[in-house]
Amino acid sequence: MRRVVLSVSAPADGQECTPKYYIVHRMVSWWMQRVPIEDPPDPVQLLAELREHGDAFLLQSAEGPRRLARYSFLGFQPRARLRIDGDEARLDGDPLEGRPADAPRRVLDGHRTDEDDGYAFNGGLVGYLGYEYAAQLEDLPRTSHQGTVGRFPDAELGLFLDGVIYDHERRSCFYFTQDEDRSHELPLTAAREGDPGSGFQIGELSSQPPRKDYTSTVADLQDYVQEGHSFQTVLSRSFEASFEGSPVDAYEQLLAINPSPYMFFLSFDDRGVFGASPEMLVRVEEGRIETDPIAGTRPLGDTPAQTRAYEREMVTSEKERAEHAMLVDLARNDVGKVAQPGTVEVEQLMQVERYSHVQHMVSRVGADLAEDEDGLDALQALFPAGTVSGAPKVRSMELIAELERQARGPYAGCIGYLGLNGNVDSAITIRSAWAQDGTVEIRAGAGIVADSDPEREFEETEAKGEAMLEALTGKGGWT
């Protein structure tokens, strides 16, 4: 591993003494301090207070399988901020040399830890990779047209060396640090005013492209599918509305209506990204890779019998099963790029998992991470998810760039962490929103195949956009 070291050389006559930076390849062992928090505040309450003083994040597990829903992590005022955009990467505004896509590794290598404290996250880079980060990894066309919410870089991550961990299994909470002790800065006794989720207003949604243009584009995409360019490609639309108030309150409302395994809130400056994703992109823990593709969704019924009927309809649908199998094959191929040979396996195939409002058909692909690969390699190998791009992935992304003609921003990228301990956990940025400059944006897509009905695909995107708005306003959720 690497550490940045400061060296001062003896100057020659008449020359100034200038510091030089070089890289030492070694593992740095850091001492980590923990401070137990008795009777901890609600994570969202703590987030709201901390966000008043700078950048902050909350990665919250609200429901789901034990292996995914054990912890919630919160951080504030990062030590540094990494921004990747186009052909450059900057750390706190200063340019970094080398390939921009590899900048996260260079930042982490100065702070790696070999301490195994038993927790999945003990500090690291936390933030988002926008969909356009894919152009850092593949030779893809870029679009200059942005939504009205504002320009989001390809990726933005904060370096957090301390934070708060909520362990839901042990019912415990503590502050940790691998840097200075800032536990005294935590507003542990502050109380929020007003009802939960009441401090914001969202205006009426407007969407682009309109029905006629979207259905026409679906037909164009189907021509490509029939010509063999793609088996399935996800075509998305944008929904925007005026926004007043606190994005944290909007997140709190979303949490109440649609708790999910991957709840997240992230703020950098005046930009807030928040959501309730049901779907992992990739997870790396103790050298083991996991990805859980989801394809197939049905509502929960009003009765157990109706729920089981919806489940049977989903698991017996030839169309659902064919699309799901295709995405599992894509996941196996992506995982295989960074896996120890012979270790890739489908650990779970087309199993039904039920959540607060819906049930999904979920598979799990796992493997041992190759010795010469790391968590960033695994993340890049699976980015972006096939469930939000298509198959084959690169050709589908080329078609998306040609036909959507608008940058997706955070949508269809991922949010999560790259840990100092080598662990990674990330969620696909769906069922999410981002707010800036008095506007909130939502995106939703539909998977287009040869026999898709353009009108029905439009209605699917419309329903997804409206469901997100309803979840934020407390009027309903996904069905």
N, C-alpha and C positions, 0 to 999 in steps of 0.2 A: 504494500500500500504506500501512500505518499503523504508527506508532510511538507508544508512550506517552511523554510528555515531562512533566517536573516543572517547574512554574512557580511562583515565589514573588512575589506582588504586594506593593507597598508598602502597609502597613496605614494605615487612617484613624486619627485620634486616638482613643486609648482602645480600639482593637481589637487582637486578637492577629494575628500574621502567620501565615496558614494556607496550606499548599501547595494548589495546584489541579492537577488532571490533565486534559489535553485530548489530542485525537488529531491527529496530523500525518499527512497523506496523502503518503507518499513511500516509496521503496524504500530499505531499509537494507542497506548492503553490509557484511557481516561478514567478518572475517579468520578463516580456519579453519586450525588447526594440526593436523599429522599426526605421529604417532610410530610408526615401524615396529615391529612385534613379531616378533622372530626366534624361531623354534621355538615358536609359540603353543600354549597348552594347548587341549585339546578344548573346544568351545563349551559343552557340557553341564557339564563339570567347572568351567569358569569361572563359569557361571551358578549352580551350587550354592554356590560360595564367596561370590559377591556377594549372593545372596539372604539369606544369614545376617545381612546388615547393612542390609537395607531392601528396598524395592520394586525389581523387576528384570524384564527381559523378554528373550526370545530368539525371534527370527523366523528360522527355519532352513530352508534348502532342502536336502532330502536326495536328491531325484531328480526327473526331469521334463525338459521342454524347456529348452534352454540359456537362452532369454530369461527363464525363470522361476526357474531353479535356479542362477544364477551366484553370488548373494550370500547370506550369513547376517549378521544384525545383532543386536547385544547391547547393552543399556543398563542402567544401575543408578542408583538414588537420583535420581529426576527432580527438576528445578528446581521444578516445581509440579505439582499434580494437579487435573484437571478432573473434576467429577462432575455429571452431568445426570440429574435424576430428577423426573418429573412436571412441575410448572409452574415449576421453578427450576433454575438452573445455578450451581454454586459452584466457585470456584478457591481451593484450600487453605482451604475452609470459608467464604470470603467470597462473598456473593451477587453475581452478575453481572447487569447490566441487559440488557434486550432479550430477544428470542426465544431460549429455551434451545437449540433445535436449531442456532442460528447461533453458539453460544458457542465452538466450536473455531476458527472463523475469527477471532474477536476475540482469542483467545489467540495464535494464530499471527501475526497482523498486527503484533504487537509485536516479532517476531523474524525477519521474512522476510529471505531472502538472495537476491541476484541472482548469486551465485557459481555458475558451472557447473564443477564439479570432475570431471564424468564419472561420478559415482556416483549411483545411484538415490536413496539416502537419505543425508542429511548432518545429521540432527537434525530434530526435530519432535514431533508428538503421536503416541504409540503407546498402543494399548489396544484396548478392545472396544466395540462398539455392540451391546447386547442386542436381542433381537427386539422388545421393547416400545418401543425407540426409534422404531419406525414410527409410534407414536401421537403423536410430536413432529411428524411430517410429514403425517399424514392424520387426519381426524376419526374415530378408532376407539375403540370401547369398551375400557375397562381392566378387568382382573380383579384383585381384592385378594388372591386365594388364592395363596400361595407354596408351593414345595416345602420339604421339611424341611432342605435344605442351607442355607437362609438367604436373605435379601433381597439381590438384586443390583440396583443402580441401572440406569436406562435405558442409561447409557453411563458409562464411566470411562476416562480417558486421562491419561498422564503426559507432561509436557513434558521431553523429553530433548535437551539441548544438546551432549552428548558421547556417546561409545560406542565400540564395537569393530566393525569391518567385516572379515569373512572373504570374500575374493575367491577363489572356488573355481576360476575359470578361470585366473587368474594365479598361483594357489597362494601368495597373499600375505595378510598380516593387518596391520592397523594400528589404533591408537587415534586418534580424531579429537575435536576440541573446537572449539566456537564460543564457549566460555565459559572458565572457569578450567581449567587443566591438572590433571587428576586421574589422570594415567597412573600415578603412583606408588602409587595406591590399588588397582591391579589385582593380584590375587594370582596372578601368572603362574607361580610355581614350586610352588604348593600342589598336593598330591596327595590324591585321595580314597581313603578306605579302603573295603574290601569289594568284592564283585562288582558290576558294573553292574546297576542295576535291582533290587537286593536289599533296599533299605532301606525297604520298605513292606509292608503287608498289607491286602488287600481282603476284606471279608466276602461273604456270599452276597447276590446281587441280589434285591431285591423290586421289584415294578413296579406302576404305576398308570396308567390304570384296568385292572382285570382283564379277562380275555377276554370275558365276557358283556357288560360295559358297553361295551367298545371296539367289539365287533362290532355292538352295537345303535346306537352313535353313527355307525358307518360307514353303516349302513342309513339313518339319518336324513339324513346328508350326501348320500347317493345320491338321496334325494327332492329335495333342493335342486338337485342336478345335473340331474336329469330335468326339473325345472321351469324350467331355463335360467339359474339363478343363477350357475353356475360350470361350466367345462369340466373342471377338475381342481382339487382342494384337498388339501393335505398335512395329514394328521391325525397328531399325534405322541403318544407315551407317554413316561413318566418311569421311569427305573430308578435305584434308590438302593442303597447298600451302606455298611457301616461302613468307615472308612479310618484306618489308623494308619501313621505314618511320614512320609517326605518325598515331596511331590508331584513334585519333580525326579526322584527315582528312578523314579516311575511314568511320567513323560514319557520318561525314557531307555529304559525297557522298550518303550514304544510306538514310539519311534524305531527300535529294533533290529528289531522285528517288522514294522512297517508304515511304512517310509520314504515320504514324500510330498513333493510340491512345496511345500506350505505346512504345515510343522511349526511349532508355536508353543507357547511357555510364557509366561504372564503372571501376575505376582503383585502384588496390592495388599493391604497389611496381611496378614491371615491368609487371604485368598482367593486360590486358585490356579486358573487356567483353562489347560488344555493340550489339544493335539489334533494330528491328522494329517489335515488337510483336503486332498482332492484338487482342490478347486474354487475358482477365483478368483471373487470378486464383481465387482470392477472394478479396473482398473489405469490410471493416468494418468501418462504420461511424455513430457516435451517436447511437451506440448499434444496428445497423441494418446490417445484413450480406447480401452480394450479390455475386453471381457468374454467369458468362455469358458463358455457353458452346457454342463453335462454331463447327459445323460439316456440311460441305457442302460449296464448294467454286466454283465460276465460274468467268471468266474474265468479264470486261466491254466490250461492243461491240464498233465498230467503229461508230455506229449510235444508237440513243435511241431505235429504234425498235430491233436492234440486242441485245442490253443489256437486253431488256425485254424478248426476246426469250431465252437467256441464263438463265434468272431468272426462267422462266416457266419450263425449262428443269430441273433445280435444285429442285424446290419445288414440282414437280410432280414425281420425281424419288423415287420409292419405296425403293430402297437400301439406298439412302441418308436419307430418312425420318426414316427408321427403325434404322439406326445407330445413328441418331440424338436423337431419342426418348430414346434409350438405355442410351446414355450419360446424358440426362436430368434426367432420373431415378437415375443414379449413383450420380449426383450432389444433387438431393433431399435427397438421403440417407446420403451423407456426411454432408450436411448442417444440417440435422436433429440430428446429433451427438452432436451439440453444440447449438441448438436452443431451445427457449422456446417452450414447447409442444403445438402443435396445430397452430403454426405460420408459418410453412413452406408452401410456395406457389410458383407456377410457374407464374411469373408476365408477362412473354412474351414467346410465344412459336413459334419457327420456323419463325421468322420474318427476312426479308432480309434487311441487312445494306450494303450500298455502300460506297466504299472508292476510293482512287485515281486510283487504277488499277484493283481492284477485288470487288466482292460482296460476302458476307457471309450469311449463314443461322444461325441466332443467337437466343438463348433463354436466359431467365433470371430467376434464382431461388433466392428467398429472404426469410428472416426470421428474427425474433427478437433474438438477442444473449441472451442465458440464463444468469441469474444473476451471477452464479458461474463460468462463462467462460469468457475468454478475447480474445483479437485479436490474440494472439499467438495460443490459442486453436483452433480458427477458421481456421487459416492458416494450422496448423498441420492436422486438420480434413479433409481438401480438398487436401492435398499434397500427391503425385503429382497429377496433373490433369488426369482424365480418358482419355482425348483426346490424351495424349501422353504416356499413359501406357496401358490401356485397361479395360475390364470388364469381370469377377470380378477383382477388382484392384490388390489385394494382389497376387492372383494366376498368374495374368498376369505379375506382377513384378518378380515373381519367374521364370517364363518362359523366361523373358527378360534376367535375370542374367545367366541362363543356356545357352541360344542360342546366345546372342550377345558376351559374353565373353570379354567385354571391358567396362571399366568405362565410363559413359556418360559425367561426369563432369558437367559443367553448363547446358548443353542441357536438356530440359524437366523438369528442376527445375523451380525456379521463381526468379525474381528480383523485388525489391520494398522496402517499408519501414514499420517499426513497430513504430508508433509514440508515443511520450511521453504522448499525450492526449488520447491514447487508440485506435486511428484510424489505419487502415491497408489498404494498397493498393499494389497489386502485380500482375505482368504479368507473363505468362508462357514464359520460355526462349526458344522460337522458332524464326525462321527467324533471327538468331543471329550468332555471331562469337566471338571467343576469341583468343587473340594474346599474344604470349610470346616467348622469345628466337628466334626471327626471323622467326617464323612460325605462321600461322593463321589456325584455325580449324573451320569447319562448320559441323553440323550433321543434318540429315533429316531422317524422318521415314515414314512408310506407315502402315495403319491399316489393319491387316490380319484377314480375316474371312474365313469361310469354303469354299466359292466359289471363293476366290481370284485367280487371274491368276499370278503366280510367276513372269513371265516375265514383266507383266504390273506393278506389284508392284515395281520391280527393276527400271523400267523406271520412275516411280513416284518419287522415292528417287533421281534419277539422275537429273530429271528436277528441283527438289527443290534445290539441291546443286548448280546446274548451275545458277539458278535464283538468288541465294544469291550472287554468284560471279559476275554476270552481274550487279546486283544492286550496288555492291561495286565499280565496275569499270566504272559505268555510261553507260553501254551498253544496259540496259534493266531492267526488274523487273519481278515480279510474274504475271503469267497468269493463 
